[in-house]
Amino acid sequence: MNGFRAGKKTAAAVDVAMVFAAGLGTRMRPITDTLPKPLVRIGGRTMLDHMLDRLDDAGVETAIVNVHHLADQVEASLIHRTNPKIVISDERGKLLDQGGGIRKVLPVIAGRDFFICNTDAVWTEGPRSALSAMQAAWNPEIMDVLLLVVSTANAVGVDWPGDFHMAPDGRLTKRAESEVAAFVYAGVGIIKSSLFAEAKDEVFRLAPYFFAAAAAGRLYGVRLDGTWLHVGTPQAIVDAERAYARSSL
């Protein structure tokens, strides 16, 4: 059994996703000089396809994929996809960062809550599907942002002292600079589109929205049951391939 895919589609409370595939992948050079980072293969499939497979299994109907670096390659890789439906957001002219990328596609998101997904987020599933667990946990009455988080003990390639502390009710607080935190952001979240209604800048980061939600007590987390692989460097590809092989036994 392939531990990288749940294999069962579920009904979706959140049915649209923003998939970030426009970055330069500078830490992955020289590989990314000629190959966009989302098209790096783990277990015979691109990281972008791994993410889209996860979204499809969770019942997501539309995935908006932004492109910039080696954009033609990314677009060509998606021609075969039928599920989820792919909408390309073209950032060839200017890289907008994650926040700006979201602002550009707000008309497509059309006021819905939506998934945010980094394409270097690869993981093995535990007893439950991570994205389906996020669907079940999402509660916009008390949450502005819900993040998939993983214990640093269950993460490969993490070389920093964690990101968040998590309370028993799932609420997340940001790690202070001098602290060590038990959980890291696993590259996937659910966020309210209304948070971006007043955004004016063309280029801006997404992380400050997480921290603002945390300060307001409206940032929550779902813990990943499996192993998370931070595929950010050439060596991390080797580590991820090993984890994939173990999960497929």
Backbone as a ProteinNet text record, in pm:
[ID]
protein_1_A
[PRIMARY]
MNGFRAGKKTAAAVDVAMVFAAGLGTRMRPITDTLPKPLVRIGGRTMLDHMLDRLDDAGVETAIVNVHHLADQVEASLIHRTNPKIVISDERGKLLDQGGGIRKVLPVIAGRDFFICNTDAVWTEGPRSALSAMQAAWNPEIMDVLLLVVSTANAVGVDWPGDFHMAPDGRLTKRAESEVAAFVYAGVGIIKSSLFAEAKDEVFRLAPYFFAAAAAGRLYGVRLDGTWLHVGTPQAIVDAERAYARSSL
[TERTIARY]
84.5	0	87.5	53	127.7	85	174.7	141.3	129.7	157	151.7	12.9	-80.6	-212.7	-320.7	-423.6	-529.8	-613.6	-640.6	-708.9	-859.9	-918	-1063	-1108.9	-1197.1	-1244.9	-1359.6	-1361.7	-1465.4	-1536.9	-1655.9	-1727	-1648.6	-1650.1	-1564.1	-1644.4	-1610.4	-1664.5	-1590.9	-1463.2	-1379	-1342.1	-1387.4	-1375.3	-1284.4	-1207.8	-1114.4	-981.7	-872.9	-738.8	-651.8	-561.3	-455.7	-326.4	-265.6	-144.1	-28	69.9	180.6	291	302.4	399.8	485.9	492.7	559.3	699.8	740.2	866.3	989.4	1101.3	1226.5	1302.6	1273.6	1341	1490.8	1532.7	1675.9	1756.3	1699.1	1773.5	1791.4	1716.5	1724.1	1819.3	1885.2	1979.8	2098.5	2156.6	2135.7	2019.6	1949.8	1839.2	1736.5	1703.4	1596.8	1642.4	1766.3	1807.6	1735.7	1703.2	1639.6	1508	1476.7	1354.3	1283.3	1156.7	1087.4	1071.5	1087.6	1084.1	958	838.4	719.5	724.9	814.1	822.9	933.2	999.6	1090.5	1008.6	1060.4	985.6	1026.6	925.6	942.6	859.3	922.3	847.3	786.4	851.6	805.1	698.8	652.8	554	607	565	609.9	547.7	616.1	559.2	427.2	415.3	290.1	178.1	205.7	103.3	68.5	167.5	136.4	35.2	57.9	-33.3	-171.9	-175.7	-304.9	-379.4	-306.9	-370.3	-436.1	-365.2	-420.8	-549.5	-545.1	-661.9	-778.9	-750.4	-855.5	-918.1	-835.8	-886.9	-975.7	-945.7	-1022.4	-1147.7	-1174.3	-1296.1	-1286.3	-1164.8	-1148.2	-1174.4	-1257.9	-1299.4	-1211.4	-1156.4	-1078.5	-947.6	-837	-705.4	-650	-625.9	-564	-413.7	-339.5	-195.4	-127.1	-46.8	24	157.7	200.1	323.3	406.5	539.2	633.5	763.5	841.8	970.5	949.7	1007.4	992.3	845.7	762.7	617.3	566.3	628.5	581.5	589.6	695.3	709.4	598.8	568.9	464.3	330	298	170.8	162.5	270.4	269.8	247.2	298.2	283.6	139.7	57.7	-79.7	-183.1	-139.8	-233.6	-316.1	-253.5	-321.2	-421.4	-418.3	-502.5	-647.5	-737.5	-880.4	-943.5	-886.7	-935.3	-816.2	-823.1	-924.3	-908.9	-1009.1	-1000.2	-887	-802.8	-686.7	-717.2	-691.4	-696.6	-556.1	-496.4	-361.3	-368.9	-290.1	-272.7	-133.3	-127.8	-2.4	69.3	184.1	267.3	401	402.7	526.9	586.1	502.1	550	606.9	554.4	598.6	562	660.6	635.9	571.9	456.4	373.1	384.6	466.2	472.2	336.2	325.5	204.3	81.3	98	-16.3	-65.1	27.9	-9.8	-69.1	-19.5	-75.9	-220.8	-253	-392.3	-477.5	-428.9	-506.1	-542.3	-451.1	-473.6	-591.1	-611.6	-714.3	-840.7	-855.7	-976.9	-1105.6	-1109.3	-1232.6	-1266.5	-1165.2	-1190.8	-1236.6	-1176.8	-1213.3	-1355.1	-1395.4	-1535.8	-1591.4	-1514.9	-1564.9	-1562.7	-1512.6	-1511.4	-1387.9	-1399.6	-1282.6	-1205.9	-1072.6	-995.9	-869.4	-822.9	-694.7	-580.8	-472.6	-345.3	-244.3	-164.7	-79.7	56.9	161.3	296.7	325	394.6	418.5	537	613.6	721.2	676.2	545.1	488.5	449.6	529.1	504.4	499.5	404.1	392.8	337.3	360.2	295.4	174.9	64.8	-56.2	-47.4	-114.5	-133.9	-267.8	-334.5	-463.3	-574.3	-560	-663.7	-600.9	-679.8	-635	-619.6	-502.2	-475.9	-572.6	-595.9	-681.8	-828	-870.4	-1007	-1024.8	-920.6	-925.6	-936.4	-867.5	-878	-1018.3	-1074.7	-1212.5	-1307.5	-1291.1	-1380.4	-1361	-1237.2	-1206.6	-1239.2	-1247.7	-1263.1	-1392.1	-1378.3	-1492	-1470.9	-1525.3	-1499.7	-1559	-1644.5	-1698.6	-1591.8	-1496.7	-1391.7	-1252.9	-1240.9	-1110.2	-1104.1	-989	-956.1	-863.7	-779.1	-682.5	-670.7	-666.2	-640.7	-520	-416.4	-293.1	-274.5	-220.3	-170.2	-33.1	-16.8	110.3	157.6	285.8	343.5	445.6	452	554	691.9	784.8	920.6	979.7	930.2	977.6	933.7	829.3	776.2	802.2	905.3	937.6	1080.1	1098.2	1229.5	1272	1394.9	1446.5	1420.8	1375.2	1348.6	1476.6	1530.4	1655.3	1635.7	1514.5	1485.2	1407.2	1398.4	1343.4	1191.1	1122.3	976.8	912.3	780.1	703.7	599.2	526.3	409.7	401.8	338.1	290	141.6	93.8	-45.9	-112.2	-225.2	-302.3	-386.5	-440.9	-523.4	-642.8	-696.9	-810.9	-768.2	-637.6	-588.2	-544.9	-563.9	-524.3	-372.1	-323.1	-180.3	-133.6	-15	51	191.5	236.2	365.9	479.8	581	701.1	773.6	811.3	896.1	1036.2	1108.1	1238.2	1334.8	1327.5	1421	1370.8	1252.8	1191.1	1213.9	1188.2	1177.4	1031.9	972.4	832.5	823.9	718.4	705.3	649.7	590.1	522.2	573.3	576.8	610.5	491.4	481.4	380.5	414.7	318.7	342.9	307.7	286.7	272.4	133.5	32.2	-106.4	-193.9	-292.9	-386.2	-521	-614.8	-743.2	-753.4	-797	-799.6	-923.4	-968.4	-1084.1	-1042.8	-1116.1	-1085.3	-1114.3	-1204.4	-1240.3	-1122.1	-1020.3	-903	-829.4	-848.3	-774.8	-857.5	-976.5	-1068.2	-1011.1	-930.7	-875.5	-730.5	-676.5	-537.1	-519.1	-422.6	-398.5	-268	-166.9	-36.6	-44.8	36.9	40.6	124.1	231	322.8	328.6	294.2	304.2	303.6	354	369.9	240	230.4	114.6	132.6	254.5	278.7	221.6	228	170.4	22.5	-49.7	-190.8	-202.4	-108.7	-106.9	-83.1	15.6	54	-55.4	-124.8	-236.4	-349.8	-377.5	-480.7	-441	-313	-266.2	-283.9	-249.6	-261.7	-406.7	-499.5	-642	-705.4	-626.1	-679.8	-761.3	-737.3	-818.2	-733	-615.2	-530.4	-531.6	-570.6	-580.3	-498.3	-473.8	-397.1	-461	-435.1	-465.4	-332.6	-313.8	-186.3	-180.7	-74.7	-51.7	-14.7	-82.5	-55.9	66.3	100.3	210.4	341.9	428.2	560.3	562.9	615.3	623.1	764.9	776.2	905.4	922.3	1015.6	1041.6	1142.7	1092.9	1177.6	1224.2	1325.9	1370.9	1510.3	1583.7	1722.1	1746.3	1854.7	1885.3	1897.1	1959.5	1971.1	1834.2	1741.4	1607.1	1534.1	1568.6	1509.3	1548.6	1674.6	1724.3	1650.2	1637.2	1568.7	1422.1	1357.7	1216.8	1197.8	1288.8	1280.3	1291.4	1377.5	1390.2	1260.3	1201.1	1075.4	964.5	963.3	862.9	876.6	1001	1023.7	975.6	1000.6	954.8	803.3	737.7	591.9	523.8	593.4	533.9	551.2	620.7	644.9	517.8
-120.5	0	124.7	222.7	348.3	438.3	461.8	542.8	689.4	731.3	872.3	917.1	823.6	864.9	787.3	860.3	795.5	705.4	748.2	663.8	666.4	751.8	756.6	900.9	934.8	1071.2	1094.1	1211.8	1245.7	1372.9	1395.5	1520.9	1636.1	1750.3	1861.1	1977.9	2021.2	2146.4	2263.9	2243.5	2343.3	2282.9	2344.4	2277.9	2349.3	2448.4	2518.6	2533.1	2529.2	2537.8	2631.2	2700.7	2778	2701.3	2659.4	2578.5	2665.4	2684.4	2775.9	2701.8	2731.8	2664.1	2762.8	2887.9	2994	3026	2970.4	3010.5	2973	3035.1	3015.1	2890	2840	2719.5	2736.6	2849.9	2882	2782.7	2729.8	2635	2499.5	2476.5	2349.7	2355.7	2469.7	2479.3	2385.1	2328.5	2362.1	2290.5	2203.2	2128.6	2223	2329.7	2420.1	2524.1	2517.4	2602.5	2560.6	2431.5	2380.7	2308.2	2283.1	2211.7	2287	2326.8	2395	2302.2	2358.5	2277.6	2191.9	2239.5	2154.5	2028.1	2025	1908.2	1811	1838	1739	1615.2	1498.4	1374.1	1304.6	1259.6	1176.4	1051.1	936.3	813.2	803.9	867.3	856.5	956	1039.5	1142.2	1278.3	1382.2	1515.9	1555.8	1646.2	1697	1768.6	1833.8	1899.7	1797.6	1686.2	1582.4	1519.6	1499.6	1448	1538.7	1670.7	1763.2	1760.6	1760.6	1758.4	1627.9	1516.8	1390.1	1401.2	1460.9	1478.2	1561.5	1669.9	1756.9	1683.7	1607.5	1529.9	1430.3	1360.6	1264.8	1331.5	1457.7	1531.2	1596.1	1574.6	1626.4	1767.4	1822	1957.3	1954.6	2045.8	2045.3	2131.3	2241.2	2334.8	2366	2353.8	2390.9	2502.7	2616.9	2729.9	2716.8	2707.9	2687.1	2809.7	2879.4	2995	2951.3	3020	2983.8	3107.9	3090.3	3198.7	3139.8	3077.9	3021.2	2897.5	2898.2	2786.3	2746.5	2848.3	2830.8	2734.5	2735.4	2646.8	2500.3	2465.2	2327.2	2289.9	2380.4	2352.7	2335.1	2425.8	2414.8	2285.5	2250	2128.2	2003.7	2006.5	1890.1	1869.9	1972.6	1966.9	1935.3	1920.6	1896.9	1770.2	1670.8	1541.9	1543.6	1645.4	1643.4	1674.5	1593.6	1622.1	1651.4	1595.5	1618.5	1643.6	1750.9	1856.7	1939.4	2019.2	2112.1	2211.1	2232.8	2321.4	2458.8	2562.7	2700.5	2758.2	2802.3	2859	3008.6	3051.9	3194.3	3233.3	3311	3340.6	3458.4	3430.2	3533.2	3545.5	3511.3	3519	3660.3	3758.8	3896.7	3947.1	3895.1	3943.7	3841.9	3803	3710.7	3786.5	3740.3	3818.3	3777.4	3678.1	3618.7	3554.6	3484.1	3406.4	3493.8	3600.3	3688.2	3754.9	3807.9	3870.8	3772.8	3648.7	3545.9	3517.8	3517.1	3498.7	3616.7	3736.2	3856.1	3854.2	3809.3	3806.1	3715.4	3607.4	3509.3	3517.2	3621.7	3634.2	3626.5	3679.8	3662.7	3515.8	3430.4	3288.1	3221.6	3260	3202.5	3243	3361.6	3406.2	3399	3447.7	3459.9	3332.7	3223.6	3096.2	3084.2	3003.9	2960.9	2864.3	2859.8	2780.3	2722.7	2613.5	2555.2	2640.3	2647.5	2701.5	2587.7	2570.7	2452.2	2485.6	2454.8	2459.6	2328.9	2336.6	2213.5	2133.3	2186.8	2106.6	2040	2037.3	1968.7	1827.4	1730.1	1590.3	1513.3	1423	1350.3	1210.4	1124.8	994.5	1007.6	945.1	952.6	859.8	899.5	812.9	742.5	713.8	644.5	723.7	856.8	939.5	1029.2	1063.4	1156.9	1295.9	1355.8	1486.6	1593.2	1598.4	1704.1	1681.4	1555.6	1528.2	1565.8	1544	1586.4	1737.3	1808.5	1954.4	1998.5	1930.9	1961.4	1948.3	1839.2	1813.2	1913.5	1960.6	2051.1	2196.9	2234.2	2374.1	2432.7	2541.5	2609.2	2759.5	2821.2	2963.8	3056.2	3003.8	3088.1	3122.6	3033	3058.3	3066.9	3034.5	3029.4	3127.8	3190.8	3261.3	3178.6	3100.2	3014.8	2882.9	2773.2	2640.7	2582.8	2544	2493.8	2346	2275.1	2140.8	2155.3	2094.9	2102.8	1961.2	1949	1819.4	1836.3	1738.4	1737.7	1733.1	1808	1804.8	1664.1	1580.3	1442.1	1358.6	1401.8	1328.7	1402.8	1486.5	1565.6	1535.4	1529.1	1507.6	1636.4	1680.1	1797.7	1928.3	1923.7	2045.4	2085.6	2202.1	2248.6	2380.8	2401.5	2521.3	2479.1	2565.4	2524.4	2528.9	2485.3	2479.9	2612	2609	2727.9	2768.3	2669.7	2699.4	2607.8	2663.7	2584.1	2555.3	2436.7	2402.1	2366.3	2432.5	2406.8	2280.2	2224.5	2103.2	2119.5	2242.5	2263.7	2289.6	2281.5	2301.3	2442.6	2534.7	2673	2684	2760.6	2776.7	2914.1	2917.9	3043.6	3040.7	3156.6	3167.3	3149.3	3077.5	3060.4	3193.8	3227.9	3345.1	3315.9	3421.5	3405.2	3319.2	3327.4	3254.3	3115.3	3075.9	2950.7	2839.6	2719.4	2602.4	2556.5	2531.8	2489.8	2346.9	2276.8	2134.3	2107.6	2210.6	2187.1	2280.1	2226.5	2306.5	2307.6	2416.1	2429	2333.5	2251.1	2146.8	2188.5	2318.3	2367.9	2365	2332.5	2329.3	2396	2472	2535.4	2558	2603.2	2654.8	2796.9	2888.7	3029.5	3096.1	3200	3276.9	3375.4	3377.8	3474.3	3617.3	3633.1	3767.3	3839.9	3766.5	3829.8	3919	3891.8	3964.4	4073.6	4098.3	4192.4	4333.6	4372	4507.3	4514.4	4404.6	4403	4493.9	4583.1	4679.8	4654.6	4601.5	4580.3	4469.5	4481.5	4378.8	4259.1	4285.5	4181	4183.7	4072.6	4067.9	3923.7	3905.4	3773.4	3725.4	3594.2	3532.6	3515	3488.8	3455.4	3557.5	3689.5	3783.3	3759.1	3700.3	3668.1	3555.8	3462.4	3357.8	3420.1	3508.4	3565.2	3656.8	3729	3812.9	3726.6	3614.4	3523.1	3465.3	3431.9	3379.5	3482.5	3607.7	3713.9	3735.4	3709.3	3725.9	3599.9	3494.3	3368.5	3292	3316.2	3254.2	3171.4	3129.4	3039.2	2903.1	2800.4	2665.1	2569.4	2450.6	2350.5	2213.3	2134.9	1991.8	1919.2	1823.1	1751.8	1640.5	1638.3	1531.8	1404	1294.5	1166.6	1096	1128	1059.7	1134.1	1115.2	1178.6	1285.7	1402.1	1514.4	1527.5	1552.2	1561.1	1701.2	1776.1	1911	1900.5	1903.8	1881	2016.3	2071.2	2205.2	2212.2	2101.5	2099.2	1969.8	1963.5	1837.2	1717.9	1736.2	1625.8	1581.7	1677.3	1643.3	1552.2	1560	1468.9	1325.2	1305.3	1171.5	1120.2	1205.9	1166.7	1133.6	1213.3	1190.5	1060.1	1029.2	903.3	783.8	794.1	686	668	779.1	771.9	715.1	752.7	700.6	549.7	503.1	360	283.9	339.8	274.1	270	377.2	384.3	293.6	252.6	173.2	23.5	-15.5	-157.6	-229.1
0	0	0	-80.7	-86.8	27	122.2	238.5	208.5	86.3	53	9.3	-9.9	-56.5	16	61.8	137.8	48.8	-75.9	-171.7	-163.9	-82.1	-70.2	-70.1	-163.9	-174.8	-76.9	-16	79.9	35.4	92.1	65.3	125.8	58.5	99.4	153	274.6	325.7	263.6	233.1	166.3	31.1	-78	-208.3	-307.4	-260.4	-348.3	-275.2	-352.3	-293.6	-375.3	-306.7	-369.8	-350.9	-461.2	-457.9	-506.5	-420.2	-450.5	-526.4	-655.9	-741.4	-819.5	-771.3	-847.4	-799.3	-686	-625.1	-705.4	-668.9	-741.7	-697.5	-579	-530.5	-515.3	-459.7	-455.2	-372.1	-265.1	-180.5	-248.4	-355.3	-427.2	-546.8	-566.9	-677.6	-654.3	-762.9	-904.6	-971.8	-899.5	-960.6	-1021.3	-946.3	-990.2	-1092.2	-1135.3	-1247.2	-1375.1	-1385.6	-1507.8	-1481.8	-1356.4	-1320.9	-1209.3	-1227.3	-1117.9	-997.7	-879.8	-757.9	-745.8	-781.4	-769.2	-853.9	-954.8	-1042	-1000.4	-888.9	-831.3	-795.3	-828.6	-807.7	-677.6	-605.6	-487.3	-510.1	-506.6	-530.6	-668.3	-766.5	-904.2	-944.8	-852.2	-884.8	-842.3	-912.7	-874.9	-742.3	-671.8	-546.7	-572.3	-686.7	-721.8	-736.5	-802.8	-817	-682.5	-596.5	-462.6	-392.7	-400.4	-334.1	-399.3	-530.6	-599.9	-573.7	-561.9	-524.8	-387.8	-293	-158	-163.2	-238.2	-248.5	-313.2	-417	-483.1	-386.9	-310.2	-213.2	-108.3	-76.3	24.8	-34	-162.3	-223.2	-275.9	-283.6	-336.8	-487.5	-534.7	-674.3	-764	-709.9	-790.7	-720.7	-794.8	-743.8	-830.9	-770	-839.3	-820	-928.8	-923.4	-983.1	-902	-957.4	-1016.5	-1121.3	-1192.2	-1218.3	-1211.6	-1243.3	-1296.4	-1208.1	-1247	-1333.7	-1455.8	-1549.7	-1562.5	-1580.9	-1578.1	-1684.4	-1802	-1908.8	-1867.2	-1794.9	-1749	-1650.3	-1558.4	-1459.8	-1529.5	-1620.7	-1692.6	-1773	-1841.8	-1923.1	-1837.2	-1714.5	-1626.9	-1582.2	-1595.6	-1544.4	-1651.8	-1775.5	-1885.4	-1861.5	-1800.6	-1781.9	-1668.1	-1582.7	-1463.3	-1498.7	-1446.9	-1459.3	-1324.3	-1218.9	-1082.9	-990.7	-913	-920.8	-1049	-1078.3	-1191.3	-1164.9	-1266	-1250.4	-1310.5	-1232.4	-1280.7	-1263.9	-1372.7	-1367.8	-1337.9	-1239.1	-1211.9	-1260.2	-1366.2	-1435.2	-1368.5	-1306.5	-1245.4	-1318.4	-1446.5	-1521.9	-1517.8	-1525.6	-1530.9	-1400.9	-1287.3	-1156.9	-1050.8	-972.1	-862.1	-746.6	-700.1	-608.9	-462.5	-430.8	-297.8	-267.8	-157.3	-134.2	-110.8	-32	-7.7	-134.2	-212.6	-337.8	-436.6	-434.1	-520	-486.6	-357.7	-315.2	-359.4	-336.7	-373.6	-522.3	-605.4	-750.5	-788.2	-712.5	-751	-665.6	-586.9	-505.6	-587.7	-711.1	-790.2	-818.3	-831.1	-853.2	-723.4	-613.3	-482.9	-444.4	-486	-475.8	-333.9	-237.6	-101.3	-19.7	-75.9	-4.3	86.8	191.3	265.4	175.6	188.9	93	155.3	95.1	133.2	78	153.4	105.8	114	7.3	-0.5	-58.3	15.3	-38.4	-111.4	-223.9	-299.4	-248	-152.7	-93.7	35.7	59.4	175.4	133	172.6	139.2	270.1	282.4	409.1	387	484.5	489.7	581.4	542.4	623.1	743.5	851.3	965.6	952.8	1064.3	1059.8	991.5	983.5	922.2	816.5	716.4	614	675.1	655	715.6	665.3	534.2	481	517.1	523.1	567.8	714.5	795.2	935.7	945.6	855.6	855.2	814.8	714.1	673.5	792.7	867.3	980.4	1093.5	1111.4	1222.7	1192.8	1065.7	1029.3	1085.8	1161.2	1222.3	1209.9	1103.9	1081.5	1186.9	1273.6	1380.3	1483.6	1503.4	1603.1	1540.6	1411.3	1344.7	1228.6	1213.6	1089.9	1002.7	1068.6	998.9	1075.1	999.4	1055.5	982.4	1055.7	994.9	1024.5	927.7	952.2	1017.3	1134.1	1206.1	1238	1261.9	1293.1	1404.9	1491.1	1595.4	1530.9	1586	1532.2	1537.4	1628.5	1637.9	1518.7	1448.7	1333.2	1202.8	1200.6	1082.4	1037.3	906.1	846	775.8	799.9	732	803.2	928.5	1005	1077.9	1043.1	1103	1176.4	1230.6	1308.8	1433.9	1536.1	1666.3	1677.1	1572.3	1576.1	1540.8	1525.2	1487.1	1590.3	1643.3	1725.8	1847.5	1952.8	2064.8	2038.7	2080	2059.5	2191.6	2220.3	2341.2	2322	2431.2	2419.1	2326.2	2312.6	2223.7	2079.2	2051.5	1916.1	1884.3	1976.3	1948.8	1943.4	1845.5	1825.8	1871.4	1930.1	1962.5	1903.3	1859.7	1793.1	1893	1850.7	1931.8	1946.7	2069.3	2090.8	2037.7	2006.3	1941.8	2023.1	2153.7	2239.6	2278	2229.6	2270.7	2168.1	2213.8	2126.7	2131.8	2015.2	2008.7	1957.9	1998.5	1967.3	1828.2	1764.7	1637.7	1528.3	1405.4	1288.3	1193.1	1117.7	1013.6	900.4	861.9	762.5	620.4	597.9	461.2	403	483.7	436.8	541.8	497	589.1	523.7	603.5	556	608.8	523.5	561.1	504.2	572.6	525.9	416.5	307.7	201.9	246.6	343.4	389.3	453.2	497.3	556.8	457.2	328.2	224.4	157.8	209.5	145.4	137.2	235.9	238.8	191.8	141.2	97.3	-23.9	-17.7	-125.8	-200.2	-129.8	-192.6	-297.7	-400	-503.5	-459.6	-385.7	-340.5	-188.4	-123.5	22.5	69.9	191.8	250.5	315.9	330.3	393.2	543.2	588.1	729.1	827.8	800.8	898	926.9	833.6	858.9	961.8	960	1062.3	1199.6	1205.6	1334.8	1389.4	1300.6	1345	1399.6	1333.8	1382.4	1518	1533.7	1662.2	1772.8	1743.8	1844.5	1885.3	1792.3	1820.6	1878.2	1897	1948.5	1846.7	1717.7	1612.1	1514.6	1560.8	1483.8	1551.9	1476.2	1530.2	1444.7	1499.7	1427.6	1433.2	1330.3	1327.6	1319.5	1406.6	1414.4	1309.7	1231.2	1134.4	1207.8	1173.7	1238.8	1180.7	1055.5	989.8	1003.2	904.4	901.5	794	829.5	735.9	683.7	553.3	487.4	430.9	486.1	435.9	322.1	198.8	81.8	28.9	95	59.8	1.2	6.7	-40.4	-118.4	-196.9	-266	-171.3	-53.7	41.5	90.9	104	150.7	52.5	-75.4	-173.4	-139.9	-108.4	-71.8	51.5	153.2	277	250.3	164.1	132.7	56.1	-35	-109.4	-14	84.1	182.2	261	303.1	377.6	290.4	163.8	71	56.6	41.5	27.2	150.7	268.9	391.7	399.3	355.8	365.8	265.9	161.4	54.7	76.2	181.7	206	249.2
[MASK]
+++++++++++++++++++++++++++++++++++++++++++++++++++++++++++++++++++++++++++++++++++++++++++++++++++++++++++++++++++++++++++++++++++++++++++++++++++++++++++++++++++++++++++++++++++++++++++++++++++++++++++++++++++++++++++++++++++++++++++++++++++++++++

